[in-house]
Amino acid sequence: MLVELPEDVNPNNDEWLTVSGKLETIYYQPFKKTIPYLKVTSWETISPPEDPYVYRQY
């Protein structure tokens, strides 16, 4: 999902955040469609999960 962070938030690579915000929509030119995105209003740095990967189920 597309996420819009406030300008003063610059997470490092491999840094995990938990965020809250408001779902909004924006016209996304590469898809030529309106898509949802999360406009972040609060955030907190967290420890990485034990297994940080997503696996596809077949």
MARSE-285933 format. One record per atom (N, C-alpha, C, O): residue number from 0; x, y, z. Coordinates in steps of 0.2 Angstrom, whole numbers, padded with zeros to 4 digits, always signed. Example, Ala and Ser with C-alpha at 12.3 -4.5 7.8 and 13.67 -1.06 7.14 Angstrom:
! MARSE-285933
@nr=0 | X=+0066 | Y=-0028 | Z=+0039 $
@nr=0 | X=+0062 | Y=-0022 | Z=+0039 $
@nr=0 | X=+0066 | Y=-0016 | Z=+0039 $
@nr=0 | X=+0071 | Y=-0017 | Z=+0042 $
@nr=1 | X=+0064 | Y=-0011 | Z=+0035 $
@nr=1 | X=+0068 | Y=-0005 | Z=+0036 $
@nr=1 | X=+0064 | Y=+0000 | Z=+0039 $
@nr=1 | X=+0067 | Y=+0006 | Z=+0040 $
//
This chain:
! MARSE-285933
@nr=0 | X=+0004 | Y=-0006 | Z=+0000 $
@nr=0 | X=+0000 | Y=+0000 | Z=+0000 $
@nr=0 | X=+0004 | Y=+0006 | Z=+0000 $
@nr=0 | X=+0010 | Y=+0006 | Z=+0003 $
@nr=1 | X=+0002 | Y=+0011 | Z=-0004 $
@nr=1 | X=+0006 | Y=+0017 | Z=-0004 $
@nr=1 | X=+0005 | Y=+0021 | Z=+0003 $
@nr=1 | X=-0001 | Y=+0021 | Z=+0005 $
@nr=2 | X=+0010 | Y=+0024 | Z=+0006 $
@nr=2 | X=+0010 | Y=+0027 | Z=+0012 $
@nr=2 | X=+0013 | Y=+0034 | Z=+0012 $
@nr=2 | X=+0019 | Y=+0034 | Z=+0009 $
@nr=3 | X=+0010 | Y=+0039 | Z=+0014 $
@nr=3 | X=+0013 | Y=+0046 | Z=+0014 $
@nr=3 | X=+0015 | Y=+0047 | Z=+0021 $
@nr=3 | X=+0011 | Y=+0048 | Z=+0026 $
@nr=4 | X=+0022 | Y=+0048 | Z=+0022 $
@nr=4 | X=+0024 | Y=+0050 | Z=+0029 $
@nr=4 | X=+0025 | Y=+0057 | Z=+0030 $
@nr=4 | X=+0026 | Y=+0060 | Z=+0024 $
@nr=5 | X=+0024 | Y=+0060 | Z=+0036 $
@nr=5 | X=+0026 | Y=+0067 | Z=+0036 $
@nr=5 | X=+0033 | Y=+0068 | Z=+0034 $
@nr=5 | X=+0037 | Y=+0064 | Z=+0034 $
@nr=6 | X=+0035 | Y=+0075 | Z=+0032 $
@nr=6 | X=+0041 | Y=+0076 | Z=+0029 $
@nr=6 | X=+0047 | Y=+0075 | Z=+0034 $
@nr=6 | X=+0052 | Y=+0074 | Z=+0032 $
@nr=7 | X=+0045 | Y=+0076 | Z=+0041 $
@nr=7 | X=+0051 | Y=+0075 | Z=+0046 $
@nr=7 | X=+0052 | Y=+0068 | Z=+0048 $
@nr=7 | X=+0056 | Y=+0067 | Z=+0052 $
@nr=8 | X=+0049 | Y=+0063 | Z=+0045 $
@nr=8 | X=+0050 | Y=+0056 | Z=+0046 $
@nr=8 | X=+0054 | Y=+0053 | Z=+0040 $
@nr=8 | X=+0051 | Y=+0053 | Z=+0035 $
@nr=9 | X=+0060 | Y=+0051 | Z=+0042 $
@nr=9 | X=+0064 | Y=+0048 | Z=+0037 $
@nr=9 | X=+0067 | Y=+0041 | Z=+0040 $
@nr=9 | X=+0073 | Y=+0041 | Z=+0042 $
@nr=10 | X=+0063 | Y=+0036 | Z=+0039 $
@nr=10 | X=+0065 | Y=+0029 | Z=+0042 $
@nr=10 | X=+0071 | Y=+0027 | Z=+0038 $
@nr=10 | X=+0072 | Y=+0028 | Z=+0032 $
@nr=11 | X=+0076 | Y=+0023 | Z=+0042 $
@nr=11 | X=+0082 | Y=+0020 | Z=+0039 $
@nr=11 | X=+0079 | Y=+0013 | Z=+0035 $
@nr=11 | X=+0074 | Y=+0011 | Z=+0037 $
@nr=12 | X=+0083 | Y=+0011 | Z=+0031 $
@nr=12 | X=+0082 | Y=+0004 | Z=+0028 $
@nr=12 | X=+0082 | Y=-0001 | Z=+0033 $
@nr=12 | X=+0085 | Y=-0001 | Z=+0038 $
@nr=13 | X=+0077 | Y=-0005 | Z=+0032 $
@nr=13 | X=+0076 | Y=-0011 | Z=+0037 $
@nr=13 | X=+0074 | Y=-0009 | Z=+0044 $
@nr=13 | X=+0074 | Y=-0012 | Z=+0049 $
@nr=14 | X=+0071 | Y=-0002 | Z=+0045 $
@nr=14 | X=+0069 | Y=+0000 | Z=+0051 $
@nr=14 | X=+0061 | Y=-0001 | Z=+0051 $
@nr=14 | X=+0058 | Y=+0000 | Z=+0046 $
@nr=15 | X=+0058 | Y=-0004 | Z=+0056 $
@nr=15 | X=+0051 | Y=-0005 | Z=+0056 $
@nr=15 | X=+0047 | Y=+0000 | Z=+0060 $
@nr=15 | X=+0049 | Y=+0002 | Z=+0065 $
@nr=16 | X=+0041 | Y=+0002 | Z=+0057 $
@nr=16 | X=+0037 | Y=+0007 | Z=+0060 $
@nr=16 | X=+0030 | Y=+0004 | Z=+0061 $
@nr=16 | X=+0028 | Y=+0000 | Z=+0057 $
@nr=17 | X=+0027 | Y=+0006 | Z=+0066 $
@nr=17 | X=+0019 | Y=+0005 | Z=+0067 $
@nr=17 | X=+0016 | Y=+0012 | Z=+0066 $
@nr=17 | X=+0018 | Y=+0016 | Z=+0069 $
@nr=18 | X=+0011 | Y=+0012 | Z=+0061 $
@nr=18 | X=+0009 | Y=+0019 | Z=+0060 $
@nr=18 | X=+0001 | Y=+0019 | Z=+0060 $
@nr=18 | X=-0002 | Y=+0014 | Z=+0060 $
@nr=19 | X=-0002 | Y=+0025 | Z=+0061 $
@nr=19 | X=-0009 | Y=+0026 | Z=+0061 $
@nr=19 | X=-0010 | Y=+0032 | Z=+0056 $
@nr=19 | X=-0006 | Y=+0036 | Z=+0056 $
@nr=20 | X=-0016 | Y=+0032 | Z=+0053 $
@nr=20 | X=-0017 | Y=+0038 | Z=+0049 $
@nr=20 | X=-0024 | Y=+0038 | Z=+0046 $
@nr=20 | X=-0029 | Y=+0034 | Z=+0049 $
@nr=21 | X=-0025 | Y=+0041 | Z=+0041 $
@nr=21 | X=-0031 | Y=+0042 | Z=+0037 $
@nr=21 | X=-0031 | Y=+0039 | Z=+0030 $
@nr=21 | X=-0026 | Y=+0041 | Z=+0026 $
@nr=22 | X=-0035 | Y=+0034 | Z=+0028 $
@nr=22 | X=-0036 | Y=+0032 | Z=+0021 $
@nr=22 | X=-0038 | Y=+0037 | Z=+0017 $
@nr=22 | X=-0044 | Y=+0040 | Z=+0018 $
@nr=23 | X=-0035 | Y=+0039 | Z=+0012 $
@nr=23 | X=-0037 | Y=+0044 | Z=+0007 $
@nr=23 | X=-0036 | Y=+0041 | Z=+0000 $
@nr=23 | X=-0034 | Y=+0035 | Z=-0001 $
@nr=24 | X=-0038 | Y=+0044 | Z=-0005 $
@nr=24 | X=-0037 | Y=+0042 | Z=-0012 $
@nr=24 | X=-0033 | Y=+0047 | Z=-0016 $
@nr=24 | X=-0033 | Y=+0053 | Z=-0015 $
@nr=25 | X=-0029 | Y=+0044 | Z=-0021 $
@nr=25 | X=-0025 | Y=+0049 | Z=-0025 $
@nr=25 | X=-0025 | Y=+0046 | Z=-0032 $
@nr=25 | X=-0025 | Y=+0040 | Z=-0033 $
@nr=26 | X=-0025 | Y=+0050 | Z=-0038 $
@nr=26 | X=-0024 | Y=+0047 | Z=-0044 $
@nr=26 | X=-0017 | Y=+0045 | Z=-0045 $
@nr=26 | X=-0012 | Y=+0050 | Z=-0045 $
@nr=27 | X=-0015 | Y=+0039 | Z=-0047 $
@nr=27 | X=-0009 | Y=+0037 | Z=-0048 $
@nr=27 | X=-0007 | Y=+0036 | Z=-0055 $
@nr=27 | X=-0010 | Y=+0031 | Z=-0058 $
@nr=28 | X=-0003 | Y=+0040 | Z=-0058 $
@nr=28 | X=-0002 | Y=+0040 | Z=-0065 $
@nr=28 | X=+0001 | Y=+0034 | Z=-0068 $
@nr=28 | X=-0002 | Y=+0032 | Z=-0073 $
@nr=29 | X=+0005 | Y=+0030 | Z=-0065 $
@nr=29 | X=+0008 | Y=+0024 | Z=-0068 $
@nr=29 | X=+0002 | Y=+0019 | Z=-0069 $
@nr=29 | X=+0003 | Y=+0015 | Z=-0074 $
@nr=30 | X=-0003 | Y=+0019 | Z=-0065 $
@nr=30 | X=-0008 | Y=+0014 | Z=-0066 $
@nr=30 | X=-0014 | Y=+0017 | Z=-0069 $
@nr=30 | X=-0019 | Y=+0014 | Z=-0072 $
@nr=31 | X=-0014 | Y=+0024 | Z=-0070 $
@nr=31 | X=-0020 | Y=+0027 | Z=-0073 $
@nr=31 | X=-0026 | Y=+0026 | Z=-0070 $
@nr=31 | X=-0031 | Y=+0025 | Z=-0073 $
@nr=32 | X=-0026 | Y=+0026 | Z=-0063 $
@nr=32 | X=-0031 | Y=+0024 | Z=-0059 $
@nr=32 | X=-0031 | Y=+0028 | Z=-0052 $
@nr=32 | X=-0026 | Y=+0030 | Z=-0050 $
@nr=33 | X=-0037 | Y=+0029 | Z=-0049 $
@nr=33 | X=-0037 | Y=+0031 | Z=-0042 $
@nr=33 | X=-0036 | Y=+0026 | Z=-0037 $
@nr=33 | X=-0039 | Y=+0020 | Z=-0038 $
@nr=34 | X=-0031 | Y=+0026 | Z=-0033 $
@nr=34 | X=-0029 | Y=+0021 | Z=-0028 $
@nr=34 | X=-0029 | Y=+0024 | Z=-0021 $
@nr=34 | X=-0029 | Y=+0030 | Z=-0020 $
@nr=35 | X=-0030 | Y=+0019 | Z=-0016 $
@nr=35 | X=-0030 | Y=+0021 | Z=-0009 $
@nr=35 | X=-0023 | Y=+0022 | Z=-0007 $
@nr=35 | X=-0018 | Y=+0019 | Z=-0009 $
@nr=36 | X=-0022 | Y=+0027 | Z=-0002 $
@nr=36 | X=-0016 | Y=+0027 | Z=+0001 $
@nr=36 | X=-0017 | Y=+0029 | Z=+0009 $
@nr=36 | X=-0022 | Y=+0032 | Z=+0010 $
@nr=37 | X=-0012 | Y=+0028 | Z=+0013 $
@nr=37 | X=-0012 | Y=+0030 | Z=+0020 $
@nr=37 | X=-0008 | Y=+0036 | Z=+0021 $
@nr=37 | X=-0002 | Y=+0036 | Z=+0020 $
@nr=38 | X=-0012 | Y=+0041 | Z=+0024 $
@nr=38 | X=-0008 | Y=+0047 | Z=+0026 $
@nr=38 | X=-0007 | Y=+0047 | Z=+0033 $
@nr=38 | X=-0012 | Y=+0047 | Z=+0037 $
@nr=39 | X=-0001 | Y=+0046 | Z=+0035 $
@nr=39 | X=+0001 | Y=+0044 | Z=+0042 $
@nr=39 | X=+0001 | Y=+0050 | Z=+0046 $
@nr=39 | X=+0003 | Y=+0056 | Z=+0044 $
@nr=40 | X=-0002 | Y=+0049 | Z=+0052 $
@nr=40 | X=-0003 | Y=+0055 | Z=+0057 $
@nr=40 | X=+0001 | Y=+0053 | Z=+0063 $
@nr=40 | X=+0003 | Y=+0058 | Z=+0067 $
@nr=41 | X=+0002 | Y=+0047 | Z=+0065 $
@nr=41 | X=+0006 | Y=+0045 | Z=+0070 $
@nr=41 | X=+0010 | Y=+0039 | Z=+0069 $
@nr=41 | X=+0008 | Y=+0035 | Z=+0065 $
@nr=42 | X=+0016 | Y=+0038 | Z=+0072 $
@nr=42 | X=+0021 | Y=+0033 | Z=+0071 $
@nr=42 | X=+0025 | Y=+0031 | Z=+0077 $
@nr=42 | X=+0026 | Y=+0035 | Z=+0081 $
@nr=43 | X=+0028 | Y=+0025 | Z=+0077 $
@nr=43 | X=+0032 | Y=+0023 | Z=+0082 $
@nr=43 | X=+0037 | Y=+0018 | Z=+0079 $
@nr=43 | X=+0035 | Y=+0013 | Z=+0075 $
@nr=44 | X=+0043 | Y=+0018 | Z=+0081 $
@nr=44 | X=+0048 | Y=+0013 | Z=+0079 $
@nr=44 | X=+0047 | Y=+0007 | Z=+0083 $
@nr=44 | X=+0046 | Y=+0007 | Z=+0089 $
@nr=45 | X=+0047 | Y=+0001 | Z=+0080 $
@nr=45 | X=+0046 | Y=-0005 | Z=+0083 $
@nr=45 | X=+0052 | Y=-0010 | Z=+0081 $
@nr=45 | X=+0056 | Y=-0009 | Z=+0077 $
@nr=46 | X=+0052 | Y=-0015 | Z=+0085 $
@nr=46 | X=+0057 | Y=-0021 | Z=+0084 $
@nr=46 | X=+0055 | Y=-0025 | Z=+0078 $
@nr=46 | X=+0049 | Y=-0025 | Z=+0077 $
@nr=47 | X=+0059 | Y=-0027 | Z=+0074 $
@nr=47 | X=+0057 | Y=-0031 | Z=+0068 $
@nr=47 | X=+0054 | Y=-0038 | Z=+0070 $
@nr=47 | X=+0055 | Y=-0040 | Z=+0076 $
@nr=48 | X=+0049 | Y=-0040 | Z=+0067 $
@nr=48 | X=+0046 | Y=-0046 | Z=+0068 $
@nr=48 | X=+0050 | Y=-0052 | Z=+0068 $
@nr=48 | X=+0056 | Y=-0052 | Z=+0065 $
@nr=49 | X=+0049 | Y=-0058 | Z=+0071 $
@nr=49 | X=+0053 | Y=-0064 | Z=+0071 $
@nr=49 | X=+0054 | Y=-0066 | Z=+0064 $
@nr=49 | X=+0059 | Y=-0068 | Z=+0062 $
@nr=50 | X=+0049 | Y=-0066 | Z=+0060 $
@nr=50 | X=+0049 | Y=-0068 | Z=+0053 $
@nr=50 | X=+0046 | Y=-0062 | Z=+0049 $
@nr=50 | X=+0040 | Y=-0062 | Z=+0048 $
@nr=51 | X=+0051 | Y=-0058 | Z=+0046 $
@nr=51 | X=+0049 | Y=-0052 | Z=+0043 $
@nr=51 | X=+0046 | Y=-0053 | Z=+0035 $
@nr=51 | X=+0045 | Y=-0048 | Z=+0032 $
@nr=52 | X=+0046 | Y=-0059 | Z=+0033 $
@nr=52 | X=+0044 | Y=-0060 | Z=+0026 $
@nr=52 | X=+0037 | Y=-0062 | Z=+0025 $
@nr=52 | X=+0034 | Y=-0065 | Z=+0030 $
@nr=53 | X=+0034 | Y=-0061 | Z=+0019 $
@nr=53 | X=+0027 | Y=-0063 | Z=+0018 $
@nr=53 | X=+0028 | Y=-0069 | Z=+0013 $
@nr=53 | X=+0032 | Y=-0068 | Z=+0008 $
@nr=54 | X=+0024 | Y=-0074 | Z=+0014 $
@nr=54 | X=+0025 | Y=-0080 | Z=+0009 $
@nr=54 | X=+0018 | Y=-0081 | Z=+0006 $
@nr=54 | X=+0013 | Y=-0080 | Z=+0009 $
@nr=55 | X=+0019 | Y=-0082 | Z=-0001 $
@nr=55 | X=+0013 | Y=-0084 | Z=-0005 $
@nr=55 | X=+0010 | Y=-0091 | Z=-0003 $
@nr=55 | X=+0014 | Y=-0095 | Z=-0003 $
@nr=56 | X=+0004 | Y=-0091 | Z=-0002 $
@nr=56 | X=+0001 | Y=-0098 | Z=-0001 $
@nr=56 | X=-0002 | Y=-0100 | Z=-0008 $
@nr=56 | X=-0005 | Y=-0097 | Z=-0011 $
@nr=57 | X=+0000 | Y=-0107 | Z=-0010 $
@nr=57 | X=-0003 | Y=-0109 | Z=-0016 $
@nr=57 | X=-0008 | Y=-0114 | Z=-0014 $
@nr=57 | X=-0011 | Y=-0117 | Z=-0019 $
//
